[in-house]
Amino acid sequence: MRFVGRAVVILALGVSSSNGANAADISVPATPSEKPIEQDGWRFAVSSYFWAAGLSGDTAQFGAPTVHLDLDFGDILSDLEFAAMTIGEARYQRYSLFADIMYTKTSTDSGTPLGIVAESVGVTSETFAGLVGAGYSILQDDRGYLDVVAGARLWYVNTDLSFSGGVLDGADFNDNAAWIDGMAGVRAKYSLNDHVYVSGWGLIGAGGADIDWDVAAILGYDFNERISAVAGYRALGVDYSKDAFLFDVVQQGPVLGLVVRF
């Protein structure tokens, strides 16, 4: 069966204290200031962003068959009920603190391959993922940095399945799970010139899940000292299973944002 997934549409907003640094001060996750060595004191940022994320994988809950999810990217907005994504960051010299919070709720109806167990299934899924962490710059100059980071991600997933037709006609199932995964990896940024920079991150971990990973590549452009635009691609995957609850999915898609500093 197919699952037509999700997308997130939110403008990016950044807040930082700066003494004339380039627009790479604030961006999407893991993209702090361009010239950290030349700045003193703490710098802060908060932003919301747009992530057109598709969803594919498998989910199951106690008493219900495994449901395969497969996003049709052309219809990612049709099933989205609500989405919110927010990032916060603070940096001091070589040290950084960061948080990345995502919440989405989607609903869809899809047919089954044979129509024996059920002719169709309605799926409503709520997903919360909150990452907090800290980093240290092992490489840093006036053009960029390379941070090593560590943190933890809290997941909460709630799924409702409603079957129609076939053997399971009229059956409804609901289940949820929450868990925490330890995460570690790197974040990096490099200014190509006074206006253009590249950034990215790669995180991997485990704990409640067998594996939890998150990677992204971002291109940023500074319009002026206050406003920047960012675009790139992000992919995030998790494989969790316990007590007949399965959530083995990958979310991936383009990232777009507008960065405002003041």
KATA-V127329 format. One line per field, one symbol per residue. phi: phi as a letter, one per 40 degrees, with the letter a starting at -180 (. if undefined). psi: psi as a letter, one per 30 degrees, with the letter a starting at -180 (. if undefined). burial: + if it has 9 or more other ideal C-beta (glycine too) atoms within 8 Angstrom, else -. A space follows every 10 residues. Layout:
phi->???
psi->???
burial->???
This chain:
phi->.bbbcaabba ccbbbababh ccccdbacdg bcccbcccbb gcbbaaabab bcccbaibba adgbccbcba ccdcbcccbc caaabbbbab bafcbabaab bbbbbbbaba cbdbgccaca bcbbbbbbbb bbabbaccba acbiabbcba aabcbbbbbb bbcbggccdg cbbbaaabab bcbaibbaaa ccacbbabaa aabaaaiccc aaaababbbb bccacbbbbb aiabbbbabb aafgcbabbb baicbbabbb ba
psi->lkkjbllkjk lkkkklklhg llfgekalkh ialeifefkl lkklkklllk jiklklakkl lkfllkkkkj kjefgffffk ekkkkkkkkk kjcfkkklkj kkkkklklkk llefgeekel kkkkkkkkkj kklllkjfkk affaljkklk akkkkkkkkk kjkklaegkf kkkkllkklk kkklblklkk keaffklkll lkkkalcele kkljllkkkl kjeafeklkk kakkkklkjk kkhgkkjjlk kllkkklkkk k.
burial->+-++++++-+ -+++++-+-- ++++++++++ ++++++--+- --++++++++ ++++++++++ +--+--+-+- ++---+--++ --++++++++ +---++++++ ++++++++-+ -+--+-++++ ++++++++++ +-+++++--+ ---+++++++ ++++++++++ ++++-+-++- +-+++++-++ ++++++++++ +----+++++ +++++-+-+- ++++++++++ ++----++++ ++++++++++ ----++++++ ++++++++++ +-
